[in-house]
Amino acid sequence: MQTLANPPSPQPGDSYVQSFARGLEVIRSFSAQAPQQTLTQVAERSGLSRAGARRILLTLQTLGYVESDGKLFRLTARILDLGFAYLSSMPIWNLAEPVMEELVELVKESCSAAVLDGSDIVYVLRVPTHKIMRNTLGVGSRLPAYCTSLGRVLLAGLPDDELMVRLQASDRRPLTRYTVTALDAVLAKIQQTRQQGWCLVDQELEEGLISIAAPITNRAGRTIAAINVSGQANRTNAQEAQDSLLPALLASARRISRMLN
């Protein structure tokens, strides 16, 4: 579930299908910032020639993963099959969802689960509240690990050498006036997370947003995922959020972890 950041570039051969890899690059070229693109844009964003990008786009269109109006290309809903194949193949999320739903009902705040991918976290499950919040992240959304509660919990579960690889690969930019970006300071936050077994992030990702996360561990005690609850700073400060949310969060994380053993 966890992969090293910036692995060595593989070379074409019996164990590496370059055309398949290029097809994945074309798919990844689409994003919230580029939901639809011209052929030229796809080629530029995926690092391919126009001819190569065109062949892949037409193949994806034939298979139903891409559609086009003749000028602009966009992904179709069928692309979700690829992501849900991962979710459906991992029983943990079927086990975790009802526990997370109970947690949301108890604390009246949204709850999310994420895994680590390189220097980012990827959301794999979300249980929202009915409150109107600016944070509208969905399953499959990515965020930097260094400044999120989920990310710091996941990073805290890594060996020191792997942790350093991922942090050094991070683009540690200040997302708010509260974001901790200096490497030593981020490492200190992660060490604190290791010692206490949970992490609270106060408005580092988004001003007004407080988040607390706890690890999901397997039988060997290795952190394989994390869950969090998020609240609004204008309703409660960090200490109040910790007092009111943390006990229920830790209990839910332990329940999910026990289900895996």
N, C-alpha and C positions, 0 to 999 in steps of 0.2 A: 504493500500500500504506500510505502514511502520510497522515493527515488532520490538519488543524489542530484544536486544541482549541476548543470553544465557538464554532463558526462562526455567522454571523448567521442568525437564524431565517428560513427561507424562507416565502414567502407562496403561498397557493393560486393556481394559474394553469395555463397550458398546459404548463409544464415541471415542475409539482409537483402530485402527486396526494395530497391531504390524507388521504383514506381509507386509502390504502396506508401512509402514514406512521403513521397511528394504529394500523394493524394491527401494524406493527413495534414500536410502543411497548407494545402488549399482550403481544407475545411477550417483549420485554425485561423486562417486569414480573416474570417468573418467574426465579428464581435459586436458588442453594444455600440461601439464607436463606428463600426463599418458593417451595418446589417445588410447592406446591398452595395455591390461594387461592379464596376466595369471590368472587362477582361484585363485591361492594362493595370488597373488597381490590384486585381488578384495576383497578377504576375509579379508586381513590385512587392507586395506584402508577403508573398510566399517564396520570393527569391528564384522564380522560374522564368523561363522565356515565355513570350506570349503564346507560341505554338504549344509548348508543354502545358501551360495553364489551360489553354483551350481544350486540349484533349482530355484533361482530367475533369474539367467542368462539364463537358459534354457527356463523359462517362457517368458522372454523378447525377446529371440531369436524366439520363436514360434510366438509371436505377431509382430515381424518385427522390434523391436527397437534395437536389438543387432545382430551382426553377428560374426562368428568365423571361423578360418581356421583349427580348431581342437586343437589348442594350445592357441592362443591369441584371446581375445574378444575385440570388438570395437563397439561403438555406430553407428547406421545407421542414415541417413538423416531424417528418420521418427521421430526421437526424437524431431526434430524441431516443430512438430505439437503441442507438449506440451507447448512450449514457445510462439508460435504464437497464441495459444488459448487465452493467457493473452492479447497479443497486440491487437487482433481483438475484444476482449470484452471491450476494453477501447477506446471509441470514441475520447478521448483527442489526441491520437497519429495521427489519421486521420486528425484532425483539425490542429495539430501542424506542420505536415510535410510540407505543402506548405508554411507556414510562415517561417520555417527554411530554406527551399530552396531559398526563396527570400532573406533571410539574408545572406546566403552563396554567392549568386550572387552579393550582394551589397558590402560585406566586403572582398570577395575573400579568406576567411578562412573557415575551416571546422566547423561544428556545431553539437553538441550532446545534447541529453536529457537523464536524468537519474532519478532514484528513489532511496530511501534509503532502505537498507535491513540489519538489524543488524548494524554492524559498517562499512559496505561497501556501495558503490554505485553500482548500476547495470545499464548498458547502455540499454535503451529501443528504442532509435532511433538515427541514425547517418546519417548526410548529409556531405559527404567528398568533398573536392576540388580535382582538378586534379593534385595538387602539390604532389611531392614525399615526404612523411614524414615517420619518424621512427614509429610514433604512428599509429598502425594498429588495434586498438581495434575495435571490432564489437559488434553488439547487443547481449546482454547476458553477455558481459565481466564485470568483477568485479574489483574494485579498492578500496583501503582504503579511507574512507571518510575524515579522519583527515587532509590529505595533498593535497586534490584536491579542486578546486574551486567549482565544483558541490557538493562535499561532505560538504564543509563548509556552503554553502547556505542551504542545506537540514538540517544540524545539527542546524543551526541558527534558524530554524523554530520550533524546539522542545522545550517543557518545560524544565526548568533547571534540574529537577531530571532525566528525561529521557535522556537528553544530557549527563549527567555525567555517567550514566549506559553505554552508548554506547562508550564514550571515554575511560572509564576504561577497557572496553572489547577489545579495539583496541591494536594491536601490533604496537606501534608507533616507528617504526624503521626509521633511516635516509635513504631515498632512493637516495638522492643526498647530496652534501655538503651544500645545501641550505635548506634542509627539517627541518621544525620546529617540534620538537617531545615532548618537555617538556609540561606537562599537563597545567600549568598556561599560557604558551605562546600560546598554541593551543586555549585555552579558550579566550584569549585576541583577537586572530584573529577572532574567531567566534563572539565575542561581537562586534567587528568592523564591521563585515558583517551584523549583525542585525541592527546596527545604520545607515549604509549607503545604505543597501538594495541590495548589490551586493558584489562579492568577486573576487579579482585578486590574482592568485598564480603564482609566478615568479620562475620557475625552481625547485620547490620542489618535483614534481613527476618525472620529467625527465629533465636533463640538456639540455638547449636550448629551452625548451617548456614553453610558457607563456599562461595562460588560464584565461578567465574572465567568470563568471557565474552569472545568475540572477534567481530569483524564479518564479515558476508558482504557482499561488494561486487559490483556489476555491472561491465560493461565500462567504464563512465565513471568508475569508482572510487567511486560513491555507495553508502553503506551502505543495504542494502535489508532486511536481517534480521540476526540474531545467533544464535550458539549458545553454550551454556555447559556446564560440568561442575560438579557440586556434590558436596561431601563433608562429613563430620561433623568438627566441631572437636575432639571427644573422641578422634579417631583421629590427627589431624594438625593442626598449627597453620597459620596463614596462610602463613608463609614456606615451610614444608614442602609445603603444597598447591601453592603457586606453582611450586616447583622440580619437583615430580613431575607436575603436570597441565598446566601452561602450554605446554611445547613441543609436546606431542601435540595439544592443543587448537588452537594456532595453525596447525599443519600441516594439520589437518582443515579449518579455516576457509578456508585458502588453496586446498585441493583443491576444495572446493565452489564457491568464487568462480571458479576457473579453468574449471569446467564450464559456467559461465554465459557465458563469453566465446567 
